[in-house]
Amino acid sequence: MTGFVAVHTGAGNFLDETLYQNVCREACNQSVNVLYAGGSALDACERAIVILENSAATNAGIGSNLNWDRQVECDACIMDGASLQFGACSNVTDVKNPISLARQLCERQSKLLSFGRIPPMVLVGQGASSYAREIGLQLVPAEHMISANAAKKYDHYRSLIMRYEEVNRAKLSPLDTVGAVCVDAEGSIVAGCSSGGLMLKLSGRVGQAATYGAGCWAFMDESTSMSAASCTTGNGEYLMKTLFAKELVDDLIGCNCPITSQHLTYKKKLLESPFLSKQKVIHAGSLSIIYNTASGDGDLLWAHTTNSMCIGFMSTKQKKPKFVLSKLPQNLTCGTKPVINGHHFKLI
């Protein structure tokens, strides 16, 4: 199967470029291998995010940020642009790869349960864990989800909060929701994301990585031969209020210039959104694809209002993946304007 995949490790401040470069490249290589073997865009997207979740360097899966009660609670979602089905899980404490649970929920949307019951689109907490066990996904003891680094950061910042009334949350951790977008030559397109959420978040908090329209969105428009997908990272509550992933895709479909479209979406739908009128600083990032099935032309777009964002991408026509550490220009103020770049690719 011919296709293209892109991944990101979040938007924030990334000091160890080599660490994130390695994990992005591994995710791209593994995902493209799935396509080489005849796998679908859904298979490839899931595989890319599994690799990101398995890395202790990312805030997803094992090694995720700890909540206020010193627990890992993971969110994940995935959407198939061909079927328009979506699946998500939240507050997952013992599923090794939350994205795989989200994928199963997504795929099982089309088949009714016994007695005509509608299958769940989103599962949370213990119910999500029980369902994962029932369908044969790998579960691990909750304490095994906690990495030494996450525990060290938790102890440090929890002690600060106990001593001081306010802590600059921007210093707690990068906004490193991980994500991937994938498209094949036929236009089947998928987006997904996974996150451990903010460090010291309240127990039970649901983030954008488990929210319909906010964490990821994918759409295949057969009438125009256009497919688009996007996954987001950043201040989760702001992305949820604006349904930002959906807005990015809706604006890309039928646009004349993808870069201009992204600029306008960030400006009008996020930074100047009436739902966020009291917010002066909004940290966000996104990874998007727009693809024309008739011509085989596609564009990958990455954007962020944070200081930096790590991206990796690869097509089945490339011998090795490309890595980009995108940085906010010095003339832009973090959280107020986006930097947007892209890469053109061709699959046919």
C-alpha positions as CSV (number, residue, x, y, z in Angstrom):
1,M,0.0,0.0,0.0
2,T,1.3,3.4,-1.0
3,G,0.9,6.1,1.7
4,F,2.3,8.9,3.9
5,V,2.5,9.2,7.6
6,A,3.5,12.1,10.0
7,V,3.9,12.2,13.7
8,H,4.5,14.8,16.4
9,T,5.6,14.6,20.1
10,G,3.8,17.7,21.2
11,A,4.2,21.4,21.5
12,G,6.3,23.0,24.2
13,N,10.0,23.3,25.0
14,F,12.1,20.4,23.8
15,L,15.7,20.5,25.0
16,D,16.9,17.0,24.0
17,E,16.4,17.1,20.2
18,T,18.1,13.8,19.6
19,L,15.8,12.0,22.0
20,Y,12.7,13.1,20.2
21,Q,14.3,12.7,16.8
22,N,14.9,9.1,17.4
23,V,11.3,8.3,18.6
24,C,9.8,10.2,15.7
25,R,11.9,8.3,13.2
26,E,11.1,5.0,14.8
27,A,7.4,5.8,14.7
28,C,7.5,6.7,11.0
29,N,9.6,3.7,10.1
30,Q,7.2,1.3,11.9
31,S,4.2,2.9,10.4
32,V,5.5,2.8,6.9
33,N,6.4,-0.8,7.3
34,V,2.7,-1.5,8.1
35,L,1.8,0.2,4.8
36,Y,4.4,-1.8,2.9
37,A,2.9,-5.0,4.3
38,G,-0.5,-4.1,3.0
39,G,-1.9,-2.5,6.2
40,S,-4.5,0.2,6.1
41,A,-4.1,3.9,7.1
42,L,-5.9,3.0,10.3
43,D,-3.3,0.3,11.0
44,A,-0.4,2.6,10.2
45,C,-1.7,5.5,12.4
46,E,-2.3,3.2,15.3
47,R,1.2,1.7,15.0
48,A,2.9,5.1,14.9
49,I,1.1,6.2,18.1
50,V,1.9,2.9,19.8
51,I,5.6,3.5,19.3
52,L,5.2,7.0,20.7
53,E,3.3,5.7,23.7
54,N,6.0,3.1,24.4
55,S,8.7,5.7,24.6
56,A,9.4,7.0,28.1
57,A,10.3,10.3,26.5
58,T,6.7,11.2,25.7
59,N,3.7,12.1,27.8
60,A,1.6,9.2,26.6
61,G,1.2,5.6,27.7
62,I,4.0,4.4,30.0
63,G,5.8,7.4,31.5
64,S,2.9,9.8,31.3
65,N,2.6,12.8,33.6
66,L,1.1,12.0,37.0
67,N,-2.1,13.6,38.3
68,W,-2.6,15.2,41.7
69,D,-3.1,11.8,43.3
70,R,0.2,10.4,41.8
71,Q,-1.5,8.3,39.2
72,V,-1.2,7.9,35.5
73,E,-4.5,8.6,33.7
74,C,-4.3,8.4,29.9
75,D,-6.5,9.8,27.1
76,A,-6.5,8.7,23.5
77,C,-8.6,9.0,20.4
78,I,-8.6,8.0,16.7
79,M,-10.8,8.8,13.7
80,D,-11.2,7.1,10.3
81,G,-12.0,9.7,7.6
82,A,-13.4,7.0,5.2
83,S,-16.0,5.6,7.7
84,L,-16.2,8.8,9.8
85,Q,-16.1,6.6,12.9
86,F,-14.4,7.8,16.1
87,G,-13.3,6.0,19.2
88,A,-11.8,7.3,22.4
89,C,-10.9,6.4,26.0
90,S,-10.1,8.5,29.1
91,N,-8.8,8.1,32.6
92,V,-7.1,4.8,31.6
93,T,-4.7,3.7,34.3
94,D,-3.6,0.2,33.3
95,V,-3.9,-0.2,29.5
96,K,-0.4,-0.3,28.0
97,N,-1.5,1.3,24.7
98,P,-4.6,3.5,25.1
99,I,-4.6,4.2,21.3
100,S,-5.3,0.5,20.6
101,L,-8.3,0.7,22.9
102,A,-9.5,3.8,21.1
103,R,-9.0,2.1,17.7
104,Q,-11.1,-0.9,18.8
105,L,-13.9,1.4,19.9
106,C,-13.7,3.2,16.6
107,E,-13.8,0.0,14.4
108,R,-16.7,-1.5,16.4
109,Q,-19.0,1.4,15.8
110,S,-20.6,-0.2,12.8
111,K,-21.9,-3.3,14.5
112,L,-24.7,-3.3,17.0
113,L,-24.3,-5.1,20.3
114,S,-26.8,-7.8,21.4
115,F,-30.4,-6.8,21.5
116,G,-29.7,-3.8,19.2
117,R,-27.6,-1.9,21.7
118,I,-25.5,0.9,20.2
119,P,-21.7,0.3,20.8
120,P,-19.9,2.8,22.9
121,M,-17.8,5.5,21.2
122,V,-16.0,6.6,24.4
123,L,-15.1,4.6,27.5
124,V,-13.5,5.9,30.7
125,G,-11.9,4.6,33.9
126,Q,-12.5,1.1,35.1
127,G,-15.1,0.5,32.4
128,A,-12.5,1.2,29.8
129,S,-10.0,-1.2,31.5
130,S,-12.6,-3.9,31.8
131,Y,-13.5,-3.6,28.1
132,A,-9.8,-3.7,27.1
133,R,-9.3,-6.9,29.1
134,E,-12.4,-8.4,27.5
135,I,-11.2,-7.8,24.0
136,G,-7.7,-9.1,24.7
137,L,-5.6,-5.9,24.9
138,Q,-2.5,-5.8,27.1
139,L,-3.0,-4.5,30.6
140,V,-0.2,-3.8,33.1
141,P,-0.2,-3.0,36.8
142,A,-1.0,0.7,37.2
143,E,2.2,1.3,39.0
144,H,4.1,0.0,36.0
145,M,2.8,2.9,34.0
146,I,4.8,5.3,36.2
147,S,8.3,6.0,35.1
148,A,11.1,7.2,37.4
149,N,11.3,10.5,35.6
150,A,7.5,11.2,35.9
151,A,7.7,10.3,39.6
152,K,10.7,12.6,40.2
153,K,8.9,15.5,38.5
154,Y,5.7,14.9,40.4
155,D,7.5,14.9,43.8
156,H,9.3,18.1,42.9
157,Y,6.4,20.1,41.7
158,R,3.9,18.8,44.2
159,S,6.2,20.0,47.0
160,L,6.4,23.4,45.3
161,I,2.6,23.7,45.2
162,M,2.4,22.7,48.9
163,R,4.8,25.5,49.7
164,Y,3.5,28.3,47.4
165,E,0.1,29.4,46.4
166,E,0.9,29.7,42.7
167,V,3.1,27.8,40.3
168,N,3.7,28.8,36.7
169,R,2.1,25.8,35.0
170,A,4.0,26.4,31.8
171,K,7.1,25.3,33.7
172,L,5.6,22.0,34.8
173,S,5.9,20.1,31.6
174,P,5.6,20.6,27.8
175,L,2.2,20.2,26.3
176,D,3.3,17.0,24.8
177,T,0.2,15.2,23.6
178,V,1.5,12.9,20.8
179,G,-0.3,12.4,17.5
180,A,-0.2,11.0,14.0
181,V,-1.9,11.5,10.7
182,C,-1.8,9.0,7.8
183,V,-3.2,8.8,4.3
184,D,-3.0,6.1,1.6
185,A,-3.0,6.6,-2.2
186,E,-6.7,5.9,-2.3
187,G,-7.5,8.8,0.0
188,S,-8.3,6.8,3.1
189,I,-7.2,9.1,5.9
190,V,-6.8,8.7,9.7
191,A,-5.8,10.9,12.6
192,G,-5.2,10.0,16.2
193,C,-3.6,11.3,19.4
194,S,-2.7,10.1,22.9
195,S,-1.8,11.9,26.1
196,G,-1.2,11.6,29.8
197,G,-2.5,15.2,30.3
198,L,-1.1,18.0,32.3
199,M,1.1,17.3,35.2
200,L,-0.7,17.5,38.6
201,K,-4.1,17.6,36.8
202,L,-7.2,16.8,38.9
203,S,-8.1,13.1,39.0
204,G,-10.8,12.3,36.5
205,R,-10.0,15.2,34.2
206,V,-10.8,14.5,30.6
207,G,-8.6,16.2,28.0
208,Q,-8.8,17.0,24.3
209,A,-7.1,13.7,23.4
210,A,-10.4,11.9,24.3
211,T,-12.8,14.6,23.1
212,Y,-14.8,14.4,19.8
213,G,-13.7,17.2,17.5
214,A,-10.9,18.5,19.7
215,G,-8.1,15.9,19.7
216,C,-8.3,14.6,16.2
217,W,-10.5,14.8,13.1
218,A,-10.5,13.1,9.7
219,F,-12.7,13.5,6.6
220,M,-12.8,11.9,3.2
221,D,-15.0,13.9,0.7
222,E,-15.6,11.6,-2.3
223,S,-17.5,14.3,-4.1
224,T,-14.4,16.5,-4.4
225,S,-11.7,13.8,-4.2
226,M,-10.3,15.6,-1.2
227,S,-9.2,14.1,2.2
228,A,-8.0,15.9,5.2
229,A,-7.0,15.1,8.8
230,S,-5.6,16.9,11.8
231,C,-4.5,16.1,15.4
232,T,-3.9,18.7,18.0
233,T,-1.8,19.4,21.1
234,G,-1.8,22.2,23.7
235,N,-4.1,23.7,26.3
236,G,-6.7,21.0,26.3
237,E,-9.6,23.0,27.6
238,Y,-9.1,25.6,24.9
239,L,-9.0,23.0,22.2
240,M,-12.2,21.4,23.5
241,K,-14.1,24.7,23.7
242,T,-13.2,25.5,20.0
243,L,-13.5,21.9,18.6
244,F,-10.2,22.9,17.0
245,A,-9.2,19.7,15.2
246,K,-12.6,19.7,13.4
247,E,-12.3,23.4,12.5
248,L,-8.8,22.8,11.0
249,V,-10.1,20.0,8.7
250,D,-13.3,21.8,7.8
251,D,-11.4,24.8,6.6
252,L,-8.8,22.7,4.7
253,I,-11.4,20.9,2.6
254,G,-12.0,23.1,-0.5
255,C,-9.4,25.7,0.4
256,N,-7.2,27.4,-2.3
257,C,-4.1,27.6,-0.1
258,P,-3.5,25.2,2.8
259,I,-1.0,27.5,4.6
260,T,-3.4,30.5,4.4
261,S,-6.2,28.2,5.5
262,Q,-4.3,27.2,8.6
263,H,-3.4,30.8,9.4
264,L,-7.0,31.9,9.3
265,T,-8.2,28.9,11.4
266,Y,-5.7,29.7,14.1
267,K,-6.6,33.4,14.0
268,K,-10.4,33.2,13.8
269,K,-11.2,29.9,15.4
270,L,-8.7,29.8,18.2
271,L,-6.8,33.0,19.1
272,E,-9.7,35.3,18.4
273,S,-12.5,32.8,19.3
274,P,-15.4,34.2,21.3
275,F,-15.2,31.1,23.5
276,L,-11.7,32.2,24.6
277,S,-12.2,36.0,24.7
278,K,-10.6,36.3,28.2
279,Q,-7.5,34.3,27.3
280,K,-4.4,36.4,26.3
281,V,-2.1,33.4,25.8
282,I,-3.1,30.2,24.1
283,H,-0.6,27.4,23.7
284,A,-1.5,25.1,20.9
285,G,-0.1,23.0,18.0
286,S,-1.4,20.8,15.2
287,L,-0.4,18.4,12.5
288,S,-2.6,18.2,9.4
289,I,-2.8,16.6,6.0
290,I,-4.7,17.6,2.9
291,Y,-4.7,15.1,0.0
292,N,-6.2,15.0,-3.5
293,T,-7.0,11.5,-4.5
294,A,-7.4,12.4,-8.2
295,S,-3.9,13.9,-8.6
296,G,-2.1,12.1,-5.8
297,D,-0.9,15.5,-4.4
298,G,-0.8,16.1,-0.7
299,D,0.4,18.7,1.8
300,L,1.6,18.1,5.3
301,L,1.2,21.1,7.6
302,W,2.5,21.7,11.1
303,A,1.6,24.8,13.2
304,H,2.2,25.9,16.8
305,T,2.0,28.9,19.0
306,T,4.5,27.4,21.5
307,N,8.3,27.8,21.4
308,S,8.8,24.5,19.6
309,M,7.3,21.4,18.1
310,C,8.9,18.1,17.0
311,I,7.6,16.5,13.8
312,G,8.6,13.4,11.8
313,F,7.2,12.3,8.4
314,M,7.8,9.7,5.7
315,S,6.1,8.3,2.6
316,T,6.4,4.8,1.2
317,K,8.5,6.3,-1.6
318,Q,11.2,7.5,0.9
319,K,14.1,5.5,2.2
320,K,14.1,7.2,5.6
321,P,12.0,9.6,7.6
322,K,12.6,13.3,7.9
323,F,12.6,15.1,11.3
324,V,11.9,18.7,11.9
325,L,12.3,20.7,15.2
326,S,10.1,23.6,14.4
327,K,10.8,26.8,16.4
328,L,8.8,29.9,16.9
329,P,10.6,32.9,15.4
330,Q,12.1,35.4,17.8
331,N,9.8,38.2,16.6
332,L,6.7,36.2,17.7
333,T,5.4,36.0,21.3
334,C,4.7,32.5,22.6
335,G,1.0,31.8,22.8
336,T,-0.1,34.7,20.7
337,K,0.6,33.9,17.0
338,P,1.3,30.6,15.2
339,V,4.3,29.6,13.0
340,I,3.1,27.5,10.1
341,N,5.1,25.4,7.7
342,G,4.5,22.5,5.4
343,H,5.8,19.8,3.1
344,H,4.4,18.8,-0.3
345,F,4.2,15.1,-1.2
346,K,2.9,13.0,-4.1
347,L,1.7,9.4,-3.9
348,I,0.6,8.6,-7.4
